């Protein structure tokens, strides 16, 4: 996991990750000006994505990744860190995945309107 956390910090991934958040925010803001049924769905989708994906990643997963990076995998404390990391990170990753799935479904529903 330490290797994955290093490999993911690249321009392509960060561009896609942050670009999607920017696009969701723009669509959410635009929804405020055309608050019909599709606009409301766009707004909900944007909130789901920004809070459920971007903020969960920044506020929960990244600090856990940083703590894991600082741990020595060969030490006893490293094993304890991994155990705590795994439980907590997976829980927040499920929240993130659910929010992203719900946001994607909402964006698709808005497109069909």
C-alpha positions as CSV (number, residue, x, y, z in Angstrom):
1,X,0.0,0.0,0.0
2,X,2.9,2.3,0.6
3,X,4.0,1.8,-3.0
4,X,0.5,2.5,-4.3
5,X,0.3,5.7,-2.2
6,X,3.5,6.9,-3.9
7,X,2.5,5.8,-7.4
8,X,-0.8,7.5,-7.3
9,X,0.7,11.0,-6.8
10,X,1.2,11.7,-10.5
11,X,-0.2,14.4,-12.8
12,X,-2.5,12.1,-14.7
13,X,-4.3,10.8,-11.6
14,X,-4.4,14.1,-9.8
15,X,-5.7,15.8,-13.0
16,X,-8.5,13.3,-13.4
17,X,-9.4,13.3,-9.7
18,X,-9.3,17.1,-9.1
19,X,-10.7,17.8,-12.6
20,X,-13.8,15.7,-11.9
21,X,-14.3,17.6,-8.6
22,X,-14.0,20.9,-10.4
23,X,-16.4,19.8,-13.1
24,X,-18.9,18.6,-10.4
25,X,-18.6,21.9,-8.7
26,X,-19.2,23.8,-11.9
27,X,-22.3,21.7,-12.7
28,X,-23.5,22.1,-9.1
29,X,-23.1,25.9,-9.3
30,X,-24.8,26.0,-12.8
31,X,-27.7,23.9,-11.3
32,X,-28.5,26.8,-9.0
33,X,-29.3,29.0,-12.0
34,X,-31.6,26.4,-13.6
35,X,-33.3,24.9,-10.7
36,X,-35.7,22.6,-12.5
37,X,-35.8,18.8,-12.0
38,X,-32.5,18.2,-13.9
39,X,-30.8,21.1,-12.2
40,X,-31.8,19.8,-8.8
41,X,-30.4,16.4,-9.7
42,X,-27.1,18.0,-10.9
43,X,-26.9,19.8,-7.6
44,X,-27.4,16.7,-5.6
45,X,-24.9,14.8,-7.7
46,X,-22.3,17.6,-7.3
47,X,-22.7,17.6,-3.5
48,X,-22.5,13.8,-3.3
49,X,-19.3,13.9,-5.4
50,X,-17.5,16.8,-3.7
51,X,-18.4,15.8,-0.1
52,X,-18.4,12.0,-0.6
53,X,-15.4,11.7,-2.8
54,X,-13.2,14.7,-2.6
55,X,-13.6,15.7,1.0
56,X,-13.6,12.1,2.3
57,X,-10.4,11.5,0.4
58,X,-8.7,14.7,1.7
59,X,-10.0,14.6,5.3
60,X,-9.9,10.8,6.0
61,X,-8.0,8.7,3.5
62,X,-5.0,11.0,2.8
63,X,-4.1,11.4,6.5
64,X,-4.3,7.7,6.9
65,X,-2.0,7.2,3.9
66,X,0.4,9.7,5.4
67,X,0.5,7.8,8.7
68,X,1.1,4.6,6.8
69,X,3.9,6.2,4.8
70,X,5.6,7.2,8.0
71,X,5.4,3.7,9.5
72,X,8.3,1.2,9.3
73,X,6.7,-2.0,7.8
74,X,9.3,-4.1,9.5
75,X,8.5,-2.9,13.0
76,X,5.9,-4.0,15.5
77,X,4.4,-0.5,15.5
78,X,4.3,-0.7,11.7
79,X,2.1,-3.8,12.0
80,X,-0.2,-2.0,14.5
81,X,-0.4,1.0,12.2
82,X,-1.3,-1.3,9.3
83,X,-4.0,-3.0,11.3
84,X,-5.6,0.4,12.3
85,X,-5.1,1.7,8.8
86,X,-6.8,-1.2,7.1
87,X,-9.9,-1.1,9.2
88,X,-10.4,2.7,9.0
89,X,-9.3,3.2,5.4
90,X,-11.5,0.5,4.1
91,X,-14.5,1.9,6.0
92,X,-13.9,5.4,4.5
93,X,-13.2,3.9,1.1
94,X,-16.7,2.2,1.2
95,X,-18.2,5.6,2.0
96,X,-16.3,7.2,-0.9
97,X,-17.2,4.4,-3.3
98,X,-20.9,4.6,-2.4
99,X,-20.9,8.4,-2.7
100,X,-19.2,8.2,-6.1
101,X,-21.7,5.6,-7.3
102,X,-24.6,7.6,-6.1
103,X,-23.2,10.8,-7.7
104,X,-22.6,9.0,-11.0
105,X,-26.2,7.6,-11.0
106,X,-27.5,11.1,-10.3
107,X,-25.5,12.7,-13.1
108,X,-26.8,10.0,-15.5
109,X,-30.3,10.6,-14.3
110,X,-29.9,14.3,-14.9
111,X,-28.6,13.7,-18.4
112,X,-31.8,11.6,-19.2
113,X,-34.0,14.5,-18.2
